[in-house]
Amino acid sequence: MNDLLCELDDFRLSENFVKYGFSSGGKYNEWIQKAKSLSQTSIKKEKRKANILVLIAYAYVTSRGKNTNAIEAMRIEYNEIL
């Protein structure tokens, strides 16, 4: 799951992501689908972490790839989950 967060950090400021986000048929739609699928686990901590990852991802769509206080708070919460 941490690999997905690293991937998100790699593309969140790209022109393509800022313009299209996770739109259907877009370059990063497969990424968000993979992240969402991780939340289907029955392991509570992994499910919570996956849900936060998806929230972070959508927050980056709204902020056009830039960090915000809300994103930083979600990242702290994500990193606190073992």
PDB file of N, CA, C and O in Angstrom:
ATOM      1  N   MET A   1       0.813  -1.193   0.000  1.00  0.00           N
ATOM      2  CA  MET A   1       0.000   0.000   0.000  1.00  0.00           C
ATOM      3  C   MET A   1       0.862   1.264   0.000  1.00  0.00           C
ATOM      4  O   MET A   1       0.506   2.273  -0.609  1.00  0.00           O
ATOM      5  N   ASN A   2       1.984   1.192   0.683  1.00  0.00           N
ATOM      6  CA  ASN A   2       2.891   2.339   0.683  1.00  0.00           C
ATOM      7  C   ASN A   2       3.438   2.617  -0.715  1.00  0.00           C
ATOM      8  O   ASN A   2       3.753   3.757  -1.055  1.00  0.00           O
ATOM      9  N   ASP A   3       3.548   1.546  -1.529  1.00  0.00           N
ATOM     10  CA  ASP A   3       3.982   1.728  -2.915  1.00  0.00           C
ATOM     11  C   ASP A   3       2.993   2.603  -3.679  1.00  0.00           C
ATOM     12  O   ASP A   3       3.390   3.440  -4.489  1.00  0.00           O
ATOM     13  N   LEU A   4       1.712   2.404  -3.415  1.00  0.00           N
ATOM     14  CA  LEU A   4       0.700   3.222  -4.084  1.00  0.00           C
ATOM     15  C   LEU A   4       0.785   4.682  -3.665  1.00  0.00           C
ATOM     16  O   LEU A   4       0.598   5.579  -4.486  1.00  0.00           O
ATOM     17  N   LEU A   5       1.065   4.918  -2.401  1.00  0.00           N
ATOM     18  CA  LEU A   5       1.222   6.303  -1.944  1.00  0.00           C
ATOM     19  C   LEU A   5       2.427   6.945  -2.626  1.00  0.00           C
ATOM     20  O   LEU A   5       2.374   8.112  -3.014  1.00  0.00           O
ATOM     21  N   CYS A   6       3.493   6.200  -2.769  1.00  0.00           N
ATOM     22  CA  CYS A   6       4.680   6.713  -3.477  1.00  0.00           C
ATOM     23  C   CYS A   6       4.349   7.023  -4.934  1.00  0.00           C
ATOM     24  O   CYS A   6       4.783   8.042  -5.472  1.00  0.00           O
ATOM     25  N   GLU A   7       3.584   6.144  -5.565  1.00  0.00           N
ATOM     26  CA  GLU A   7       3.177   6.389  -6.949  1.00  0.00           C
ATOM     27  C   GLU A   7       2.336   7.659  -7.041  1.00  0.00           C
ATOM     28  O   GLU A   7       2.528   8.470  -7.947  1.00  0.00           O
ATOM     29  N   LEU A   8       1.409   7.833  -6.108  1.00  0.00           N
ATOM     30  CA  LEU A   8       0.580   9.031  -6.075  1.00  0.00           C
ATOM     31  C   LEU A   8       1.449  10.274  -5.953  1.00  0.00           C
ATOM     32  O   LEU A   8       1.224  11.267  -6.646  1.00  0.00           O
ATOM     33  N   ASP A   9       2.432  10.219  -5.080  1.00  0.00           N
ATOM     34  CA  ASP A   9       3.340  11.356  -4.922  1.00  0.00           C
ATOM     35  C   ASP A   9       4.117  11.637  -6.208  1.00  0.00           C
ATOM     36  O   ASP A   9       4.446  12.786  -6.504  1.00  0.00           O
ATOM     37  N   ASP A  10       4.404  10.588  -6.960  1.00  0.00           N
ATOM     38  CA  ASP A  10       5.148  10.763  -8.212  1.00  0.00           C
ATOM     39  C   ASP A  10       4.323  11.447  -9.295  1.00  0.00           C
ATOM     40  O   ASP A  10       4.867  12.206 -10.097  1.00  0.00           O
ATOM     41  N   PHE A  11       3.001  11.188  -9.330  1.00  0.00           N
ATOM     42  CA  PHE A  11       2.212  11.747 -10.430  1.00  0.00           C
ATOM     43  C   PHE A  11       1.258  12.876 -10.061  1.00  0.00           C
ATOM     44  O   PHE A  11       0.677  13.492 -10.954  1.00  0.00           O
ATOM     45  N   ARG A  12       1.080  13.163  -8.792  1.00  0.00           N
ATOM     46  CA  ARG A  12       0.045  14.124  -8.385  1.00  0.00           C
ATOM     47  C   ARG A  12       0.237  15.539  -8.933  1.00  0.00           C
ATOM     48  O   ARG A  12      -0.739  16.276  -9.070  1.00  0.00           O
ATOM     49  N   LEU A  13       1.452  15.926  -9.242  1.00  0.00           N
ATOM     50  CA  LEU A  13       1.696  17.261  -9.787  1.00  0.00           C
ATOM     51  C   LEU A  13       1.830  17.262 -11.306  1.00  0.00           C
ATOM     52  O   LEU A  13       2.082  18.305 -11.910  1.00  0.00           O
ATOM     53  N   SER A  14       1.663  16.096 -11.920  1.00  0.00           N
ATOM     54  CA  SER A  14       1.794  16.023 -13.377  1.00  0.00           C
ATOM     55  C   SER A  14       0.638  16.774 -14.047  1.00  0.00           C
ATOM     56  O   SER A  14      -0.464  16.865 -13.507  1.00  0.00           O
ATOM     57  N   GLU A  15       0.919  17.297 -15.219  1.00  0.00           N
ATOM     58  CA  GLU A  15      -0.089  18.052 -15.962  1.00  0.00           C
ATOM     59  C   GLU A  15      -1.315  17.184 -16.259  1.00  0.00           C
ATOM     60  O   GLU A  15      -2.450  17.653 -16.176  1.00  0.00           O
ATOM     61  N   ASN A  16      -1.075  15.920 -16.606  1.00  0.00           N
ATOM     62  CA  ASN A  16      -2.166  15.012 -16.926  1.00  0.00           C
ATOM     63  C   ASN A  16      -3.071  14.790 -15.717  1.00  0.00           C
ATOM     64  O   ASN A  16      -4.294  14.808 -15.853  1.00  0.00           O
ATOM     65  N   PHE A  17      -2.490  14.583 -14.547  1.00  0.00           N
ATOM     66  CA  PHE A  17      -3.294  14.363 -13.343  1.00  0.00           C
ATOM     67  C   PHE A  17      -4.064  15.620 -12.964  1.00  0.00           C
ATOM     68  O   PHE A  17      -5.251  15.553 -12.642  1.00  0.00           O
ATOM     69  N   VAL A  18      -3.402  16.750 -13.002  1.00  0.00           N
ATOM     70  CA  VAL A  18      -4.057  18.007 -12.630  1.00  0.00           C
ATOM     71  C   VAL A  18      -5.247  18.270 -13.554  1.00  0.00           C
ATOM     72  O   VAL A  18      -6.276  18.787 -13.117  1.00  0.00           O
ATOM     73  N   LYS A  19      -5.104  17.916 -14.817  1.00  0.00           N
ATOM     74  CA  LYS A  19      -6.165  18.170 -15.795  1.00  0.00           C
ATOM     75  C   LYS A  19      -7.290  17.135 -15.740  1.00  0.00           C
ATOM     76  O   LYS A  19      -8.464  17.499 -15.812  1.00  0.00           O
ATOM     77  N   TYR A  20      -6.943  15.841 -15.612  1.00  0.00           N
ATOM     78  CA  TYR A  20      -7.933  14.779 -15.729  1.00  0.00           C
ATOM     79  C   TYR A  20      -8.216  14.003 -14.444  1.00  0.00           C
ATOM     80  O   TYR A  20      -9.222  13.298 -14.367  1.00  0.00           O
ATOM     81  N   GLY A  21      -7.358  14.116 -13.442  1.00  0.00           N
ATOM     82  CA  GLY A  21      -7.565  13.382 -12.202  1.00  0.00           C
ATOM     83  C   GLY A  21      -7.656  11.887 -12.445  1.00  0.00           C
ATOM     84  O   GLY A  21      -6.791  11.305 -13.099  1.00  0.00           O
ATOM     85  N   PHE A  22      -8.707  11.262 -11.918  1.00  0.00           N
ATOM     86  CA  PHE A  22      -8.906   9.818 -12.051  1.00  0.00           C
ATOM     87  C   PHE A  22     -10.049   9.508 -13.013  1.00  0.00           C
ATOM     88  O   PHE A  22     -10.703   8.474 -12.881  1.00  0.00           O
ATOM     89  N   SER A  23     -10.294  10.390 -13.974  1.00  0.00           N
ATOM     90  CA  SER A  23     -11.428  10.211 -14.877  1.00  0.00           C
ATOM     91  C   SER A  23     -11.386   8.872 -15.601  1.00  0.00           C
ATOM     92  O   SER A  23     -10.318   8.325 -15.879  1.00  0.00           O
ATOM     93  N   SER A  24     -12.564   8.365 -15.895  1.00  0.00           N
ATOM     94  CA  SER A  24     -12.698   7.079 -16.582  1.00  0.00           C
ATOM     95  C   SER A  24     -11.953   7.117 -17.907  1.00  0.00           C
ATOM     96  O   SER A  24     -12.115   8.048 -18.697  1.00  0.00           O
ATOM     97  N   GLY A  25     -11.148   6.114 -18.140  1.00  0.00           N
ATOM     98  CA  GLY A  25     -10.352   6.061 -19.358  1.00  0.00           C
ATOM     99  C   GLY A  25      -9.079   6.886 -19.285  1.00  0.00           C
ATOM    100  O   GLY A  25      -8.262   6.864 -20.205  1.00  0.00           O
ATOM    101  N   GLY A  26      -8.914   7.613 -18.191  1.00  0.00           N
ATOM    102  CA  GLY A  26      -7.730   8.444 -18.021  1.00  0.00           C
ATOM    103  C   GLY A  26      -6.522   7.635 -17.578  1.00  0.00           C
ATOM    104  O   GLY A  26      -6.625   6.464 -17.212  1.00  0.00           O
ATOM    105  N   LYS A  27      -5.401   8.283 -17.624  1.00  0.00           N
ATOM    106  CA  LYS A  27      -4.121   7.644 -17.315  1.00  0.00           C
ATOM    107  C   LYS A  27      -4.062   7.078 -15.893  1.00  0.00           C
ATOM    108  O   LYS A  27      -3.396   6.068 -15.664  1.00  0.00           O
ATOM    109  N   TYR A  28      -4.738   7.704 -14.946  1.00  0.00           N
ATOM    110  CA  TYR A  28      -4.617   7.301 -13.536  1.00  0.00           C
ATOM    111  C   TYR A  28      -5.855   6.591 -12.992  1.00  0.00           C
ATOM    112  O   TYR A  28      -5.928   6.314 -11.795  1.00  0.00           O
ATOM    113  N   ASN A  29      -6.818   6.295 -13.845  1.00  0.00           N
ATOM    114  CA  ASN A  29      -8.019   5.601 -13.397  1.00  0.00           C
ATOM    115  C   ASN A  29      -7.688   4.217 -12.844  1.00  0.00           C
ATOM    116  O   ASN A  29      -8.266   3.801 -11.840  1.00  0.00           O
ATOM    117  N   GLU A  30      -6.781   3.511 -13.476  1.00  0.00           N
ATOM    118  CA  GLU A  30      -6.394   2.183 -12.998  1.00  0.00           C
ATOM    119  C   GLU A  30      -5.798   2.269 -11.592  1.00  0.00           C
ATOM    120  O   GLU A  30      -6.023   1.385 -10.765  1.00  0.00           O
ATOM    121  N   TRP A  31      -5.042   3.330 -11.325  1.00  0.00           N
ATOM    122  CA  TRP A  31      -4.428   3.512 -10.007  1.00  0.00           C
ATOM    123  C   TRP A  31      -5.521   3.620  -8.937  1.00  0.00           C
ATOM    124  O   TRP A  31      -5.446   2.947  -7.909  1.00  0.00           O
ATOM    125  N   ILE A  32      -6.536   4.462  -9.174  1.00  0.00           N
ATOM    126  CA  ILE A  32      -7.576   4.653  -8.155  1.00  0.00           C
ATOM    127  C   ILE A  32      -8.401   3.380  -7.981  1.00  0.00           C
ATOM    128  O   ILE A  32      -8.836   3.074  -6.871  1.00  0.00           O
ATOM    129  N   GLN A  33      -8.617   2.645  -9.052  1.00  0.00           N
ATOM    130  CA  GLN A  33      -9.351   1.383  -8.939  1.00  0.00           C
ATOM    131  C   GLN A  33      -8.574   0.385  -8.078  1.00  0.00           C
ATOM    132  O   GLN A  33      -9.159  -0.333  -7.267  1.00  0.00           O
ATOM    133  N   LYS A  34      -7.265   0.347  -8.261  1.00  0.00           N
ATOM    134  CA  LYS A  34      -6.423  -0.545  -7.458  1.00  0.00           C
ATOM    135  C   LYS A  34      -6.475  -0.130  -5.980  1.00  0.00           C
ATOM    136  O   LYS A  34      -6.592  -0.978  -5.095  1.00  0.00           O
ATOM    137  N   ALA A  35      -6.387   1.174  -5.724  1.00  0.00           N
ATOM    138  CA  ALA A  35      -6.438   1.672  -4.347  1.00  0.00           C
ATOM    139  C   ALA A  35      -7.785   1.337  -3.707  1.00  0.00           C
ATOM    140  O   ALA A  35      -7.834   0.914  -2.552  1.00  0.00           O
ATOM    141  N   LYS A  36      -8.869   1.524  -4.446  1.00  0.00           N
ATOM    142  CA  LYS A  36     -10.204   1.211  -3.921  1.00  0.00           C
ATOM    143  C   LYS A  36     -10.345  -0.271  -3.625  1.00  0.00           C
ATOM    144  O   LYS A  36     -10.976  -0.651  -2.639  1.00  0.00           O
ATOM    145  N   SER A  37      -9.764  -1.108  -4.468  1.00  0.00           N
ATOM    146  CA  SER A  37      -9.889  -2.559  -4.264  1.00  0.00           C
ATOM    147  C   SER A  37      -9.214  -3.011  -2.972  1.00  0.00           C
ATOM    148  O   SER A  37      -9.627  -4.003  -2.372  1.00  0.00           O
ATOM    149  N   LEU A  38      -8.186  -2.297  -2.543  1.00  0.00           N
ATOM    150  CA  LEU A  38      -7.504  -2.647  -1.294  1.00  0.00           C
ATOM    151  C   LEU A  38      -8.408  -2.473  -0.076  1.00  0.00           C
ATOM    152  O   LEU A  38      -8.206  -3.117   0.953  1.00  0.00           O
ATOM    153  N   SER A  39      -9.398  -1.604  -0.202  1.00  0.00           N
ATOM    154  CA  SER A  39     -10.292  -1.368   0.943  1.00  0.00           C
ATOM    155  C   SER A  39     -11.315  -2.494   1.119  1.00  0.00           C
ATOM    156  O   SER A  39     -12.115  -2.461   2.054  1.00  0.00           O
ATOM    157  N   GLN A  40     -11.294  -3.476   0.238  1.00  0.00           N
ATOM    158  CA  GLN A  40     -12.228  -4.607   0.329  1.00  0.00           C
ATOM    159  C   GLN A  40     -11.746  -5.688   1.288  1.00  0.00           C
ATOM    160  O   GLN A  40     -12.428  -6.695   1.475  1.00  0.00           O
ATOM    161  N   THR A  41     -10.586  -5.494   1.895  1.00  0.00           N
ATOM    162  CA  THR A  41     -10.044  -6.480   2.824  1.00  0.00           C
ATOM    163  C   THR A  41     -10.875  -6.549   4.106  1.00  0.00           C
ATOM    164  O   THR A  41     -11.567  -5.598   4.471  1.00  0.00           O
ATOM    165  N   SER A  42     -10.789  -7.677   4.766  1.00  0.00           N
ATOM    166  CA  SER A  42     -11.495  -7.820   6.044  1.00  0.00           C
ATOM    167  C   SER A  42     -10.600  -7.437   7.224  1.00  0.00           C
ATOM    168  O   SER A  42     -11.058  -7.414   8.366  1.00  0.00           O
ATOM    169  N   ILE A  43      -9.341  -7.140   6.958  1.00  0.00           N
ATOM    170  CA  ILE A  43      -8.414  -6.738   8.015  1.00  0.00           C
ATOM    171  C   ILE A  43      -8.631  -5.254   8.303  1.00  0.00           C
ATOM    172  O   ILE A  43      -8.381  -4.396   7.456  1.00  0.00           O
ATOM    173  N   LYS A  44      -9.095  -4.976   9.502  1.00  0.00           N
ATOM    174  CA  LYS A  44      -9.552  -3.631   9.866  1.00  0.00           C
ATOM    175  C   LYS A  44      -8.504  -2.539   9.620  1.00  0.00           C
ATOM    176  O   LYS A  44      -8.826  -1.507   9.030  1.00  0.00           O
ATOM    177  N   LYS A  45      -7.264  -2.744  10.059  1.00  0.00           N
ATOM    178  CA  LYS A  45      -6.228  -1.721   9.899  1.00  0.00           C
ATOM    179  C   LYS A  45      -5.910  -1.465   8.428  1.00  0.00           C
ATOM    180  O   LYS A  45      -5.739  -0.320   8.012  1.00  0.00           O
ATOM    181  N   GLU A  46      -5.833  -2.535   7.650  1.00  0.00           N
ATOM    182  CA  GLU A  46      -5.538  -2.378   6.219  1.00  0.00           C
ATOM    183  C   GLU A  46      -6.687  -1.666   5.504  1.00  0.00           C
ATOM    184  O   GLU A  46      -6.460  -0.836   4.623  1.00  0.00           O
ATOM    185  N   LYS A  47      -7.907  -1.993   5.885  1.00  0.00           N
ATOM    186  CA  LYS A  47      -9.080  -1.349   5.301  1.00  0.00           C
ATOM    187  C   LYS A  47      -9.058   0.147   5.601  1.00  0.00           C
ATOM    188  O   LYS A  47      -9.292   0.965   4.712  1.00  0.00           O
ATOM    189  N   ARG A  48      -8.777   0.501   6.854  1.00  0.00           N
ATOM    190  CA  ARG A  48      -8.714   1.918   7.249  1.00  0.00           C
ATOM    191  C   ARG A  48      -7.626   2.649   6.473  1.00  0.00           C
ATOM    192  O   ARG A  48      -7.836   3.758   5.982  1.00  0.00           O
ATOM    193  N   LYS A  49      -6.469   2.018   6.368  1.00  0.00           N
ATOM    194  CA  LYS A  49      -5.346   2.636   5.661  1.00  0.00           C
ATOM    195  C   LYS A  49      -5.682   2.837   4.174  1.00  0.00           C
ATOM    196  O   LYS A  49      -5.367   3.878   3.598  1.00  0.00           O
ATOM    197  N   ALA A  50      -6.318   1.840   3.564  1.00  0.00           N
ATOM    198  CA  ALA A  50      -6.706   1.942   2.153  1.00  0.00           C
ATOM    199  C   ALA A  50      -7.743   3.050   1.959  1.00  0.00           C
ATOM    200  O   ALA A  50      -7.671   3.809   0.993  1.00  0.00           O
ATOM    201  N   ASN A  51      -8.692   3.140   2.866  1.00  0.00           N
ATOM    202  CA  ASN A  51      -9.702   4.199   2.770  1.00  0.00           C
ATOM    203  C   ASN A  51      -9.074   5.582   2.881  1.00  0.00           C
ATOM    204  O   ASN A  51      -9.471   6.501   2.164  1.00  0.00           O
ATOM    205  N   ILE A  52      -8.116   5.737   3.757  1.00  0.00           N
ATOM    206  CA  ILE A  52      -7.430   7.027   3.894  1.00  0.00           C
ATOM    207  C   ILE A  52      -6.634   7.334   2.629  1.00  0.00           C
ATOM    208  O   ILE A  52      -6.600   8.478   2.178  1.00  0.00           O
ATOM    209  N   LEU A  53      -6.002   6.326   2.063  1.00  0.00           N
ATOM    210  CA  LEU A  53      -5.256   6.522   0.814  1.00  0.00           C
ATOM    211  C   LEU A  53      -6.171   7.052  -0.286  1.00  0.00           C
ATOM    212  O   LEU A  53      -5.798   7.973  -1.013  1.00  0.00           O
ATOM    213  N   VAL A  54      -7.354   6.482  -0.408  1.00  0.00           N
ATOM    214  CA  VAL A  54      -8.315   6.935  -1.418  1.00  0.00           C
ATOM    215  C   VAL A  54      -8.752   8.376  -1.127  1.00  0.00           C
ATOM    216  O   VAL A  54      -8.875   9.184  -2.046  1.00  0.00           O
ATOM    217  N   LEU A  55      -8.982   8.691   0.132  1.00  0.00           N
ATOM    218  CA  LEU A  55      -9.351  10.071   0.493  1.00  0.00           C
ATOM    219  C   LEU A  55      -8.241  11.053   0.152  1.00  0.00           C
ATOM    220  O   LEU A  55      -8.504  12.144  -0.356  1.00  0.00           O
ATOM    221  N   ILE A  56      -7.012  10.670   0.430  1.00  0.00           N
ATOM    222  CA  ILE A  56      -5.862  11.520   0.080  1.00  0.00           C
ATOM    223  C   ILE A  56      -5.830  11.745  -1.428  1.00  0.00           C
ATOM    224  O   ILE A  56      -5.638  12.867  -1.897  1.00  0.00           O
ATOM    225  N   ALA A  57      -6.020  10.673  -2.172  1.00  0.00           N
ATOM    226  CA  ALA A  57      -5.976  10.765  -3.636  1.00  0.00           C
ATOM    227  C   ALA A  57      -7.026  11.738  -4.166  1.00  0.00           C
ATOM    228  O   ALA A  57      -6.715  12.593  -4.995  1.00  0.00           O
ATOM    229  N   TYR A  58      -8.262  11.613  -3.696  1.00  0.00           N
ATOM    230  CA  TYR A  58      -9.313  12.516  -4.161  1.00  0.00           C
ATOM    231  C   TYR A  58      -9.084  13.950  -3.678  1.00  0.00           C
ATOM    232  O   TYR A  58      -9.456  14.904  -4.361  1.00  0.00           O
ATOM    233  N   ALA A  59      -8.484  14.096  -2.527  1.00  0.00           N
ATOM    234  CA  ALA A  59      -8.154  15.445  -2.049  1.00  0.00           C
ATOM    235  C   ALA A  59      -7.134  16.101  -2.971  1.00  0.00           C
ATOM    236  O   ALA A  59      -7.187  17.308  -3.208  1.00  0.00           O
ATOM    237  N   TYR A  60      -6.200  15.297  -3.492  1.00  0.00           N
ATOM    238  CA  TYR A  60      -5.230  15.845  -4.446  1.00  0.00           C
ATOM    239  C   TYR A  60      -5.903  16.261  -5.748  1.00  0.00           C
ATOM    240  O   TYR A  60      -5.450  17.208  -6.392  1.00  0.00           O
ATOM    241  N   VAL A  61      -6.960  15.586  -6.148  1.00  0.00           N
ATOM    242  CA  VAL A  61      -7.701  16.004  -7.343  1.00  0.00           C
ATOM    243  C   VAL A  61      -8.270  17.399  -7.099  1.00  0.00           C
ATOM    244  O   VAL A  61      -8.143  18.291  -7.938  1.00  0.00           O
ATOM    245  N   THR A  62      -8.894  17.572  -5.945  1.00  0.00           N
ATOM    246  CA  THR A  62      -9.513  18.851  -5.604  1.00  0.00           C
ATOM    247  C   THR A  62      -8.487  19.979  -5.488  1.00  0.00           C
ATOM    248  O   THR A  62      -8.743  21.111  -5.899  1.00  0.00           O
ATOM    249  N   SER A  63      -7.324  19.654  -4.924  1.00  0.00           N
ATOM    250  CA  SER A  63      -6.295  20.681  -4.704  1.00  0.00           C
ATOM    251  C   SER A  63      -5.365  20.841  -5.904  1.00  0.00           C
ATOM    252  O   SER A  63      -4.404  21.608  -5.852  1.00  0.00           O
ATOM    253  N   ARG A  64      -5.655  20.112  -6.989  1.00  0.00           N
ATOM    254  CA  ARG A  64      -4.830  20.151  -8.203  1.00  0.00           C
ATOM    255  C   ARG A  64      -3.397  19.695  -7.914  1.00  0.00           C
ATOM    256  O   ARG A  64      -2.433  20.246  -8.446  1.00  0.00           O
ATOM    257  N   GLY A  65      -3.284  18.675  -7.058  1.00  0.00           N
ATOM    258  CA  GLY A  65      -1.997  18.053  -6.774  1.00  0.00           C
ATOM    259  C   GLY A  65      -1.203  18.669  -5.648  1.00  0.00           C
ATOM    260  O   GLY A  65      -0.150  18.154  -5.271  1.00  0.00           O
ATOM    261  N   LYS A  66      -1.699  19.765  -5.107  1.00  0.00           N
ATOM    262  CA  LYS A  66      -0.946  20.457  -4.057  1.00  0.00           C
ATOM    263  C   LYS A  66      -1.336  19.954  -2.668  1.00  0.00           C
ATOM    264  O   LYS A  66      -2.462  19.508  -2.446  1.00  0.00           O
ATOM    265  N   ASN A  67      -0.386  20.035  -1.743  1.00  0.00           N
ATOM    266  CA  ASN A  67      -0.660  19.671  -0.354  1.00  0.00           C
ATOM    267  C   ASN A  67      -1.539  20.728   0.300  1.00  0.00           C
ATOM    268  O   ASN A  67      -1.434  21.919   0.006  1.00  0.00           O
ATOM    269  N   THR A  68      -2.396  20.273   1.181  1.00  0.00           N
ATOM    270  CA  THR A  68      -3.225  21.162   1.989  1.00  0.00           C
ATOM    271  C   THR A  68      -3.108  20.691   3.440  1.00  0.00           C
ATOM    272  O   THR A  68      -2.563  19.621   3.712  1.00  0.00           O
ATOM    273  N   ASN A  69      -3.615  21.485   4.350  1.00  0.00           N
ATOM    274  CA  ASN A  69      -3.608  21.076   5.764  1.00  0.00           C
ATOM    275  C   ASN A  69      -4.397  19.783   5.956  1.00  0.00           C
ATOM    276  O   ASN A  69      -3.992  18.914   6.727  1.00  0.00           O
ATOM    277  N   ALA A  70      -5.514  19.660   5.260  1.00  0.00           N
ATOM    278  CA  ALA A  70      -6.336  18.445   5.388  1.00  0.00           C
ATOM    279  C   ALA A  70      -5.579  17.224   4.872  1.00  0.00           C
ATOM    280  O   ALA A  70      -5.632  16.157   5.483  1.00  0.00           O
ATOM    281  N   ILE A  71      -4.884  17.374   3.766  1.00  0.00           N
ATOM    282  CA  ILE A  71      -4.105  16.259   3.218  1.00  0.00           C
ATOM    283  C   ILE A  71      -2.978  15.887   4.175  1.00  0.00           C
ATOM    284  O   ILE A  71      -2.730  14.705   4.413  1.00  0.00           O
ATOM    285  N   GLU A  72      -2.315  16.860   4.710  1.00  0.00           N
ATOM    286  CA  GLU A  72      -1.236  16.577   5.666  1.00  0.00           C
ATOM    287  C   GLU A  72      -1.775  15.823   6.885  1.00  0.00           C
ATOM    288  O   GLU A  72      -1.133  14.898   7.383  1.00  0.00           O
ATOM    289  N   ALA A  73      -2.950  16.222   7.359  1.00  0.00           N
ATOM    290  CA  ALA A  73      -3.554  15.530   8.509  1.00  0.00           C
ATOM    291  C   ALA A  73      -3.895  14.081   8.150  1.00  0.00           C
ATOM    292  O   ALA A  73      -3.683  13.175   8.957  1.00  0.00           O
ATOM    293  N   MET A  74      -4.419  13.863   6.954  1.00  0.00           N
ATOM    294  CA  MET A  74      -4.738  12.497   6.520  1.00  0.00           C
ATOM    295  C   MET A  74      -3.473  11.656   6.361  1.00  0.00           C
ATOM    296  O   MET A  74      -3.470  10.468   6.680  1.00  0.00           O
ATOM    297  N   ARG A  75      -2.401  12.274   5.867  1.00  0.00           N
ATOM    298  CA  ARG A  75      -1.141  11.545   5.704  1.00  0.00           C
ATOM    299  C   ARG A  75      -0.563  11.151   7.060  1.00  0.00           C
ATOM    300  O   ARG A  75       0.002  10.067   7.204  1.00  0.00           O
ATOM    301  N   ILE A  76      -0.701  12.017   8.039  1.00  0.00           N
ATOM    302  CA  ILE A  76      -0.238  11.680   9.396  1.00  0.00           C
ATOM    303  C   ILE A  76      -1.033  10.494   9.916  1.00  0.00           C
ATOM    304  O   ILE A  76      -0.463   9.545  10.455  1.00  0.00           O
ATOM    305  N   GLU A  77      -2.352  10.549   9.755  1.00  0.00           N
ATOM    306  CA  GLU A  77      -3.189   9.443  10.209  1.00  0.00           C
ATOM    307  C   GLU A  77      -2.826   8.144   9.473  1.00  0.00           C
ATOM    308  O   GLU A  77      -2.747   7.080  10.087  1.00  0.00           O
ATOM    309  N   TYR A  78      -2.611   8.236   8.180  1.00  0.00           N
ATOM    310  CA  TYR A  78      -2.221   7.069   7.371  1.00  0.00           C
ATOM    311  C   TYR A  78      -0.931   6.458   7.904  1.00  0.00           C
ATOM    312  O   TYR A  78      -0.835   5.242   8.068  1.00  0.00           O
ATOM    313  N   ASN A  79       0.052   7.300   8.170  1.00  0.00           N
ATOM    314  CA  ASN A  79       1.357   6.815   8.641  1.00  0.00           C
ATOM    315  C   ASN A  79       1.325   6.266  10.061  1.00  0.00           C
ATOM    316  O   ASN A  79       2.198   5.485  10.440  1.00  0.00           O
ATOM    317  N   GLU A  80       0.338   6.660  10.846  1.00  0.00           N
ATOM    318  CA  GLU A  80       0.229   6.154  12.227  1.00  0.00           C
ATOM    319  C   GLU A  80      -0.371   4.755  12.293  1.00  0.00           C
ATOM    320  O   GLU A  80      -0.259   4.082  13.318  1.00  0.00           O
ATOM    321  N   ILE A  81      -0.993   4.321  11.231  1.00  0.00           N
ATOM    322  CA  ILE A  81      -1.589   2.977  11.198  1.00  0.00           C
ATOM    323  C   ILE A  81      -0.501   1.986  10.873  1.00  0.00           C
ATOM    324  O   ILE A  81       0.125   2.075   9.817  1.00  0.00           O
ATOM    325  N   LEU A  82      -0.264   1.035  11.769  1.00  0.00           N
ATOM    326  CA  LEU A  82       0.803   0.044  11.579  1.00  0.00           C
ATOM    327  C   LEU A  82       0.362  -1.108  10.725  1.00  0.00           C
ATOM    328  O   LEU A  82       1.145  -2.024  10.472  1.00  0.00           O
TER     329      LEU A  82
END
